[in-house]
Amino acid sequence: MAAPQGPLVVGVDSSTQSTKALVVDAATGEVVARGQAPHRVSEGPGRESDPEQWWSALCEALTRCGTAARDAAAVSVGGQQHGLVTLDAAGRPVRPALLWNDVRSAPQRDRLVEELGGPEAWAERIGSVPAPAFTITKWAWLRENEPEAAEAVSAVRLPHDYLTERLTGRGTSDRGDSSGTGWWSAATGAYDEELLTHVGLSPALLPEVLAPGEPAGAVRDGLAELPLAPGVSVAAGTGDNMAAALGLGLRPGQPVISLGTSGTVYAVARRGPADPTGTVAGFADARGDWLPLACTLNCTLAVDRIAALLGRDREAVEAGGGAVCLPFLDGERTPNRPYASGLLHGLRHDTTAGQVLQAAYDGAVFALLAALDRVLDGETAGAGAPMLLIGGGARGTAWRETVRRLSGRSVQVPRAAELVALGAAAQAAGVLTGEDPAAVARRWGTDDGPAYDPVVRDDAAWERLSATLAGSGPLFGDA
């Protein structure tokens, strides 16, 4: 490896099941070291994780980066969005964190939306209609179901906030991740104190929301388990989707589909969206623009589960047939079916297992593409740009070809992996140099990769999926 041309920076991706760390040359974008460590998600009635494991995994991932981590000049953390981290007066977790894909708070979500004016009022007020993933609904669930735990809480944080505070000793967040809580207002750029009062949460328990480019502080003394030097600059960090947008150096209007544990479709926008249907979350980005985003709960894991049930490799799809599969195995967020289960429809004697598996891919991709027009909502700046396909599923031929067939659009697959960590690294570099982090990523060329021409859209499959979903009724737990 050649000597770095610029200072070294660290980007962290603390995701649902593991933490990744990249040490990056800030001048060239070359990844000079990487490390990864797992953490666990509970198998109980919801989805929970011990925040202490995230810290241990961060320290282990950085340790695996070797001497490069000890030479770093700045660090930033990108983390899974929406999670409810509750801390006591000593800064220890009161209970395991409720994760983004824990949908037990669906009844509280429904009640909050009704009590505070309905979907349109929420969209205008905070930029989004909260889903059960949102932090505000989880706090309402905690107060209702575990009141003693709620009473013991002295601080409420998001996952990336928690790790950043462990690094600096200072309670901070950023506008991107805060915009997914349900209590930070996109309209005012501040916490909505009336909403907080309604759910019984004092603003004093929440972190300071930093301005774009404002650092969170520096690595504090006394962290012997952490292979970063005291005094290293710490950027504000952000949510994972916002970090991935930075990592791609996105310009307004260029659509992205991320295929991971969850599926997301998003684009940078110059104005804040307010979708009263709740399909599009009106998130802020980490720079000062906006990141309208639609998210599905069931993506690669759901399709892999169906492949396992069929006893087939995940790539063993077959064309043809008329089967429809909506793989909403964990309830669904887009479309809003929190009480849903999976549906398989249209089987015939000649239906093959490979066709059923392809139908599962179709159902997962359809849910994302159906939200794309609302995400873009008249944004034409990137109309000629290819759709960027990222996440673990982007490396799979079946995922890529399904997106092409159902979208009819050109697709580009960036070669750069670990875009959340790269985006965090670009944010860390921006703290050192004063540059726009997205411009840093563009300088690094992170979106370079093979492009695939558009194909004729499979309208027959699209119509089958649309008709099945429209006629779902009680099959999906609709009221």
Residue, then its C-alpha position, 0 to 999 in steps of 0.5 A: m500500500a502506498a503512503p497516504q496522500g492526505p490525513l486518514v479519516v474513519g467512517v463507521d457503519s453501525s447497522t442492524q446486525s454488525t458494525k463496520a469501520l473503514v480507514v480512508d485516505a481523505a485526499t484520494g478516497e482509498v480505503v487503507a484498512r477495514g474492520q467488522a464485528p457483529h452484534r445481536v438482535s433479539e429473537g423475542p416478540g420485537r426487535e431489540s439490541d443492547p447498545e453496549q454491544w454496539w460500543s463493543a463492536l465499534c471498538e473491535a471493528l476499529t481494533r481490526c483496522g490495526t495501526a491505521a485507526r490509531d493514525a486517524a485524524a477524524v471519525s464519524v458514525g453512521g447508524q441505523q435510524h429510528g432506534l429508541v435508546t434509553l439511558d439512565a442517569a449514569g449513561r447506561p441503557v435502561r433496557p435494550a434499544l427498540l430497533w427500527n424494524d420493531v413494529r410493536s408500536a403500531p397501535q400507539r402510532d395509529r393513536l398518535v396520528e389520530e390524536l394530533g390531527g391526522p396524516e396531513a397535519w403530521a406531514e405538514r408539521i414534521g415532514s412525515v406521517p410517522a410509521p411504527a418504525f419512528t422513535i416517537t411511537k416507540w417512546a409511546w409504547l414504552r410509556e404504556n407497556e413499561p412505565e417503570a423503565a420510562e420513569a428511569v430514563s434520563a436521556v433518549r438517544l438514537p443509535h448513532d447519537y449513543l455511539t457519538e456520545r460515547l466517543t465525545g462525552r457530549g449529547t449531540s445529534d444531526r438534522g438527518d437522523s433527527s428527522g426520523t424521530g417524529w419529534w423534530s420538525a422539518a418545518t422549523g428545524a427544531y424539536d416540536e415541544e408540543l409533540l414532546t409534551h403530548v408523549g410525556l418526553s422532556p426536551a431536556l432528555l434529548p441531544e443537541v441537534l448540530a448544524p451541517g458541518e458542525p463537529a460533535g467534539a473530540v475523542r475524550d480521554g480515558l477510552a482505553e478500549l478504543p484504538l483512536a487517539p484522544g483529541v481526534s475530531v468527531a463529526a456529527g454523524t448521521g443516519d444510515n440512509m443519509a450517510a449512504a447519500l453522502g457516500l454516493g455524492l448524490r445530486p438532486g433528483q437522482p434516485v437510489i434503491s438500497l437493497g438490504t435488510s430493509g429496502t429503501v428508495y430515495a433522492v436528494a431534494r431541494r425542498g422538504p416534502a410533505d406526503p400526507t399518504g405516509t408513503v414518503a418520509g420527509f427526511a432531512d439530509a446531512r448537508g442542508d437539503w432534504l432526503p425524501l425516502a420510502c422504506t420497506l421492512n421486507c427486502t433481502l432477508a424476506v426473499d432469502r427466507i422464501a428461497a430457504l422455504l423452497g430449498r433453492d439458492r437465492e439466484a435460482v429464479e425462473a421466468g414465466g408463470g402468473a404467481v404473485c408473492l407479497p413477502f410482507l413477513d414482518g408486517e410492512r411499512t410501505p405500503n402501510r400494512p403493519y399487521a400484514s403477513g406474506l401472501l402467495h397467490g395464483l399458483r397453478h399445477d405448472t408453477t415451478a419453485g423458481q417462478v415462486l422465488q421470482a415472484a418474491y423478488d417481484g413483490a419486494v421490488f414492486a413495493l419500492l418502485a411503486a413509491l418512486d414517483r412520490v419520492l421524486d415528486g416533480e424533481t427533474a434535476g436528475a431525470g436523465a441519470p441512471m437509478l443507482l442500485i446499492g446494498g447487499g442485494a445490488r450484487g445479486t443478478a436476480w435483484r438487479e434484473t428484477v429492478r430493470r424489468l419492473s422499472g424500465r429504467s437504466v441501472q448503475v451499480p457502484r463498485a464502492a461497497e460499504l457506502v454508509a461507512l464511506g459517507a461517514a468518512a466523507q463527513a469526517a473529511g469535511v470536518l477536517t477540510g471544510e469541504d461539502p462531504a458530498a463533494v468529497a465523495r464525488r472527488w473520490g468517485t464512489d458512484d463509479g460502476p457498471a451501467y445497464d441499459p433499460v429494458v421494456r417494463d414487464d407491465a403484465a407482472w406490474e398489473r398482477l402485483s397492483a391488482t393483488l395489493a389493491g384487493s388485499g383487504p383482510l388478508f393484510g390485516d387491514a382494519 
